[in-house]
């Protein structure tokens, strides 16, 4: 599967790396202390990886990393007994879901409902679904196979 050269959202690797750098710097929400967007998102210069270089996928990964960092910080705060800090991280995530930065790729889904489904239990201290729902999208690794 190769990037479509006629699709303006698919760029050569150097173009998407430039887009990533600019988009990460312009992301409207700050990361928790101790987290930064990676300088290198881990993209590879292989034709079969081209579709994964699209602006949409890269913007989604930036949001997912920000979300991952905040959930991870909330989980750490809870493990130290700091419920107030954990709640603040989940409030920030909720604000992100309700903002234009949220990559709502599923037409018709209400962002607040999406947030509740993703984070309702974690907000209450139940992280059983954490491993299934949260991941660090950087560095990106090509699909196996």
N, C-alpha and C positions, 0 to 999 in steps of 0.2 A: 504494500500500500504506500503510495508516494503522494507527496503534497501536490495539489492541483496548482500548476503555475498560473492559471487564469483566475484563481480565487484570491482576491486581495487580502484575505485574512491569513493566507499561508505565505510565509516569507522564508527567505533563505535564513540559515542559522544566525548569521551576524545581525540581520535585521530583527529577528525575534529576541535576540539577546539585548539589543538596544531597547526594544519595546519593553522587555521585562524590567530593565534597569529604571527606565522612566516611569513605568506603571507602579513599581514597588515604591519608588521615592514619592510618588504622588498619591499613594493609597491614603484615604482620608482618616483612617483610624490608626492610633499609635499601637505599637506592640508593647507587651508587658516588659518590665525591667528584665534585662538578661537575654532578651530575644532580639534578633535582627533578621531581616530578610537576607538570605544567602547571596553573596556576590555572584556565585556561579550556580544557576538552577540545575545544572547537571544535564543539559541537553547535549545530544550527540549529533555529529554531522554524518548521518546515515539517511539515505533516501527513504527507507521504510519508516523512519521516525517523523517524517515531514508533517503528517497531520497533527502530531502532538505539539508542533511549534506554533499553532494558530494563536492569534491574539485572544480569542475567547477562552481557550484552554489555559493559556498563560494567566489571564486575568482571574480565572477560577482558582488556579493554584495559589495565587497571591492571597485571595480571600481565604482559601482553605488553610493556608499556613497561619494567617492571622488568627483564624478561629481555633486551630490546633494549639497555638501558643497561649491563647487566653484560657482555653479549657485546661491545658496542662498547668498553667499558673493557678487556676482555681482549685484544681485537684491538690496541688502542693500546699496551697493555703489551708484547705480543709484538713490535710494530714497534719498540719501544725496547729490546728484548732482555731484558725482565724476565719470564722464564718463570714465576718463582715467583708473581708477582702475577697473571699470566694464569690460572695453575692455581687460585689462590684464588678468582678470579671464577667460574670454571667449577664449583668446589666449591659455591659459594653457589647457583648456578643449580640444580645437582643437588639440594641441600637443599630448594630451592623446589619442584622437581618431586616430591619425596618427601613434601611437606607437604600439609596440608589446604588450603593456599592455591592449589595447582595446579588450574586449571579443567579437569579431565579430562572433556571433553565427549563423549568417544568411549567408551562403555561397553565394558568388557572389555579396554581397552588398559592395559598395565602401565606406570605412570609411569616406572620406571627404563628400560624399553625405549624409551619415547617420548623420554626424555632422550638416550639413546645414539644414537637415530636422528637427533635434531635437532643434537646437539652433539658427538658422538664425533669426527668429522673435525676440527671447529673446535678442539676441545680439544687435538688433535695438531698444530695449526698450519695446517690446510688450510681456508681460508675460501672455497673455490670456491663453496660452496652458500650463502654469507652473503646475497647479494642476493636469492636465491629464498626463503630461510627467515626472515630477520629484517627487521623493519620497525618504524618508529616509528609507533604507532597514533594519536598526537596531533600536531597537531590533526586531528580526524576530518574527512573531507571526504565530502559526499554522493556516492553512486554516480552515475556519468555515465549520461546517457540519459534 
